[in-house]
Amino acid sequence: MAADFRELTERVGFIHNAETHEQIGAGRLDLSPKAITFEMPVDDDVTTKLGLSQFPTSDEELSERFVFRDRHGKVGLGRCNLRSSTSNWGGGLPGWVRLDAQYAVEIGTLDQDYWAVNGLRTEIAGLAAWTGLSSVTSEPVTDEHGLIKGVTQNAVSGDPIEIGTSFGLSMYPHFSATESRANGRYTLTEKTFVQTKTEEAIPWEEHVRAHQSMQDLIVLAYWSACGLQVASVSNDRYPVTSPGSGQRIADKWREVTATWGGRGNWETPMELPANKRVLFHLGDLGVPNVRRWIDESDDWIRIVGPLTSSQFQKNPPIEAKFMQIAVAVEGLGYRIGKQKGLINEQKTSLAFPKYLELIHQSLDCSVETVLEGSPDNGISAFSDFDSWAKEFNKTYKEAKHADHPLPDHVRAWVLAESGALLVRLWLARHFGVGRERLEKNAKYLN
């Protein structure tokens, strides 16, 4: 594996059919999490090999898999689409075609298949601190007077935290080291990955569902837009082998560039402020409850989806943000109503204030932090849950209905944040965070 795979962002070479290995044409590959594109001149021969019409259009069917080849190596391109094309009518010159891919993975040979994989690793902002995993320890070296004369660093990848699930999910600590004798620089890079590992190779899309569920859980803990990036993949058919015997030694993990970033995109920060406090850590939940979170993720998507995705909207109107959070509140209230038998074939829904009441009644912890308002912004604390719920419902109507006045933006923002906290508290308690720990953590959120 070339160490500089992600550094080679502009490459010129040939593109091949992934199944037949036939060379289709030559052009330029641009690699970045923002966009993975391949552009090449196209004539009748190229369009025939692509299986397109003489002058391709963006609505035509296209093979989703190609292999790019140049002097640096080979790159598998997956989930490809025909983005655009141009033709030169009457000019005697070839047109151009542009292909977009969702991911690019470095491969060893033309026939290596990384479109289905056994293993996938992602990085999620805040994951290392949330899990408490670390591969690097530092220890001061002192002299006889107790003065520090040096620092010893020890780097050993610890054992992963095995979560389980049908995807074999784990939290995997990892470090890498680089040395530059010419520049006198030695760098240790420490990371914690979310890793899925399945017995059979399955499409990426089936892996990424579990990774996005973990991203959602981290977002609920930090209440920040936590970025996600695909780091590497493995296929059991192509392991690391012994040069002498050819015997399997370990998994071969291939570096990846991908435009898929879970709830976010290439702009989403991969680092969080050092002082960012959390509502709960992995230790507060426990491994069994994280496994349950992943296993039940499809059942909670109507609540978790709009709630966490509200953190990834770039400068949305407060009405839009409020609506997303209110949809999550309504989804939770509806779920509780069904569990209590209040919603059935005869009564298919309840009023929104009733959903708020049901959430409060079934929440086994204090709502003090939900009611505290924002005195610094002129929003006094609410005297009780009923007064907060009445104001939240009023603001929901103002945001939702055109025949109502627009809500005050500051007040709506404070209520939206407190509504989100209400759902986060409920989910945290439901998935096993202890009451005392949750109430203590909620008091010190920043």
N, C-alpha and C positions, 0 to 999 in steps of 0.2 A: 504494500500500500504506500503510495507516494505521500510523504508527510505534508506536501504543499498542495494537496487536492483543492482545498477551499481557497487557497491563495491564487490559483490559476483561474481567474474570473473571466478572462477573454481568451478563447482558444479557436484556432482555425484547423479544420480537418474534414474528415469524411463521415457521412451518416450511412448506417446500414439497416436493413430490415432485421428485426430482432429474431425472427423465426427462421428465415432462409439464409441470413447473413449476406444477402446480396447488397453490393454497394449501390446506393441510390444517387448520391451527389456529394458535392463539397460546399462548405460554407463556414459560418462563424457561430460558435456557441458562447453565449453569455450566461454566466452562473452567478446568482446571488439569491438570498432569501426573498428579495423583492420580486424577482422574475427570473425564470429560466427559459431562455429563448434560443432558437436555432434559425438562422436566416441563410438562404442559399438561392442562387439563380436557378430558374426552372425553365426547361424546354419540354418538348414533346416526350423525350425519353425519360426525363425525371418524373413528369406527371404520370406516365404509364407505370413506372416502378412504385410510385406512391399510391396508385390505384385511383387517381383523380381524373377529372375531365381536363381538357386541353388548357383551359384557364380556370384554375380552381377558385372556388368561392368559400367563404368562411362557414357556410352551412352544410358542407359536404362531410361525409363520414371519413374517418381517418384512422389508421392503425394507432393504437394507444401506446405502442412500445417501439423504441428505436435504440440503436447503439451508435454512439459517437466515437470516432477513433482519430487520434493524432499522435505525434511523437512522444507525448507525455504518458499515453496510456489509453484506456477505454472507459467510457462512461455510459451506463445504462440510463435511458430517459424514460420515465413512466408517466402515465396519465397525460398523454400528449393531445393537444388540440390544434387544429388549423386556425391560427389567429387572424392572419390577413394575407393577401396576395395582390400582386400588381402584374399587369401584362403590358407589353409594348406593341400595340397594334400598328402594323405597317412599318415599323422601324427596323425590323430585322434583328432586334436585340432580344435576349431572353428576359422573361419576367422574373419576379422574385416571390418567394413564399416564406412565411414566418410561422414556425411551430412554437407553441408554448407547452412546457412540461410542468407538472406539479412537483416532481422530485428528480434528482440526478444522483446516482450512486456509482462510485468507482468500482469497476469490475476487472477481473484478471484476463478473461478471454471472451471472445464474441458469443460463445454459447453458454456463459454463466447466466442463470436465471435469478435475478433479484427482484422480480415483479411479485413474487410470493416469497415470504420470509418466515423463518422460525423465531427470530429475535428482533426486537426493535428497542432502541434506547432514545430517550428524550431528556433534555434539560428543562427544568421549570424554575423560574425565578423564585427564590425564597425556599426552595426545597431542602437545601443542605441544613439551614438553620432550623427549619421546621422539623426535620427528622432527628437532628442532633448528631448526624454522622460526620465523621472527619477522618481523613487519611493522614494528616500532617500534624505533628505535635512539636512544640518548641520548648526548649529548656535552657535557662541561662546557665552559663559556666562562670563561677566566681573564683576569686583568688583567696588567699588566706585572710584577707581583711574583709571579705564579704562583698567586695566590689565586682561588678559584672565585667568580665574580660572577653566574653564571647557568647554566642548563642548556638546551641546544637539543635538541628531540625531533623526529625525522623519521619520518613514517609513510608507507610505500609498500608495498602488497601485492606481495610477490614472486611469482615464478613457482611454480606448483604442482609437486609431485613426482608425476610420472605413473607409476602402478603398472601400469596396463593391465588385464588380465583381460577377460572378456566383458562385464563391467559398466562398463568404462571408469573404473576406480577411480583416484583421485588423492588426495593430501594437499594441501589448498587453504588457504593463509594468507589471512587477511582482517582488516580493521580497520574500525571505525566511529567517528565523532566526533560529539559533541553539545556544544552551546554554550548556556549560559544567561546572557545579559547581565545580567538582573535580579539573579541570585545570584552573578555573577562566577565561574562555574564552567565549566571546559572539560574534557571527559572523552574520553579515547581508550580504546577497548575493542579488545583484540587477541584473535583466536581463530584456531584451526586446525581446519578441518573435514576429515572423511572425506567425499569426494564420489564418487557414482557417476553416470555419464552414458551412456545408451543411445540408439541411433539410433531405435528404436521405443519408444513409450510402453508401459510394462509395469506390472502391479500393484505396489503398494508392497512386498508380501510378497517379491517376487523381488529387489528392491533390498536389503531389510533383512538378507537372509541374508549378503550380503557385508559389511555394516556390523557385524553381530554377530561375524563371523569376525575382523574387525579388533579389535573389543573383546576377544575371546578372546586375541589375540596380545598386546595391551597388558597384560591381566591376568597372563599368563604372565611378562611382563617385570618388572612391578612387584610381583606377588603381593599385590594389593590389589583390593578391590571397586571397579573403575573405572566410574563411572556413564556412561550413554549417553543422549543426548537428541536427538530429531529437531529440526533447526533450520529447514529450509526445503525446498521442492520446486519443480520447474519442469516446465512442459509446453511443448514446442516450438510447439504450436499458438497459444500466447498470449505472444509475445515482447514485449520493449520495442521500440517503433517510433518513427520520427521523426514529430513532430507535423505537419510540413509535407508530407512525401512518403508517409508511412505505411510507409517502408522499415524492415526489421528492423535494429535496432541491437545488441541483446544478448539474453541469456536473461532472462526475468522470474522472479525467485525469490520465492516466496510464503512468508510466515511460517507456522509450524505449531505447534500444541499437540498432543502425542501422549502417550497413556498407555503405549505400548510403550517399554520402556527396555532392550532387549536382555536380558542376563542379570539385570539389576536392575530397580528400579522408581523411583518418584518420590522415595523416601527415600535412594537410593544417592548418595553424595557425588560432586559434580562437580569437587572439588578434592582434591588429594593433599598430604600434608605436603611442605614445601619441600625437606627433606633426604632424601626417600625415594629410596633407591638402586635401581638396576635391574640385572637379570641381563644384559640386552643392549639396545642401542639400534637404531634403524633403520639407522644407519651400520654396525653390526656385522653385520646381516643382509644388507643390500643389496637394491635394488629387485627384481632377478630372484627372490630367495628369498621376498620378501613376496608377489610375484605367485603363486609356486608355492604358498605357504601358502593363499591365497584359492582358487586353482583346485582344490586337493586337500582343502579343508576338509571336504567330505562324507565323505571316506575316513577322517578322523581323529576323527569326532564321538564315537565310542564311548570315546575316550580323553580328548579335550579337553573334551567336554561336562560329564561329572561332575567333572573336575579344576577347571575354572574356576568352575563354578556353586557349588562348595563354598565359595568366597569370598563368596558373596552370601546365604548362609543367616544369618538373624538369631538369634544365641544358640542354635545347635543343640547337642544333647548331643554330647559328644566321640565317642561311638560312631557317631553318624550321620556326622559329619565324616570320621572315620577310614574308614568304609565307602565313602564317595564317592571318597576318594583311592585306596583299595585297589582299587576297581572300575577306576579309570584305570590303575593299575599292572598289573592283570590284563589289561586290554585291550591295553596296550602289549606285555606279554610274549606274549600270544596272537598278536599281529600278527607279532612277530619269529619266533615258532615256526613260523608258516605260511610266512614268507619262507624259512626255513631248511629247509623240508620236513619238520619234525618233527611237524606236524599235517596229517593227510590224511583220506581217507574211512575208513581203518581206525582211526586214532587221532585222535579229534575234539577232545581237550583234553589239557592237561598239568597236573601238580600245581602249586599256587601257588608253592612254593619254587623250582621249575624256572623259572617266569616271572621271578622275581627274579634268578636266575642268568643267564638269557638277556639281561636288560637290562644287567646289569653287564658281561657279556662283550662286548657290542656297543657299549658306551659308550666313545667315544674321548676321554675326559678323566678327570681325577682325581676320586675320590669322597670326598676328604678332608672337604669341607664337609658331605656327607651324614652322615658318621660322627662329627661333632664333638659331638653330644649337646647338653646345656645345663647346664654346671656351675653356673650361677647358680641353677638349679632343682633341683640335686641329681642331675642325670642326667649321668654321666661319659661321656666320649667312648668310642666303640667301637673295639676293637683292630683290627678288619678288617671287610671287607664281609660275610663269612660270619656273624660274630657279630651284626652289625646285622640281616641278613636273617632270622636265626633269631628275633630278638626281634620284628621286624616281623610275621612270620608268626604268632607266638604271640599278639600283640596283635590281629591280624586275626581269629583264631579266637575270642578272648574277646569281641570286639565283635559277631561274627556269630552265634555259637551260644549258645543259652539254657542249655545244660548246662555252660557254662564260667563261671568267676567273671568279674565285670566288671573291665575293665582299670583300672589306676591312671590317673586322669585326666591328671595332669601328664605321666607317661611316654607315654601314648597321644598327647597333643598334640604332644610333641616328635617322636615317631616319625611321626606323620601329616605334620608339616611337612617332615621329612627325606625321606619317601616322595614328597611332592609335588615337592621339589627334585630328586630323582633323575629323575623324569619330565621336569621342565622342562629339566634339563641335557641329557637325551637328545634332546628335541625341538629344543633350540637348536642342538646339534651337527648334527643331521640336516638342519636347514634353513639351515646354512651359517655359523653363528657360529664364528669361529676358536677353536681350542683354548686358546691362551695368553690371549686376551682373555676367554673364558668363565671360565677358572679364576681369573683376576685379579678379575673382577667378582663371582664367587661368594664370594670371601673377605671382601668388604666389604659384603655385604647386611646390612640392619638389620631 
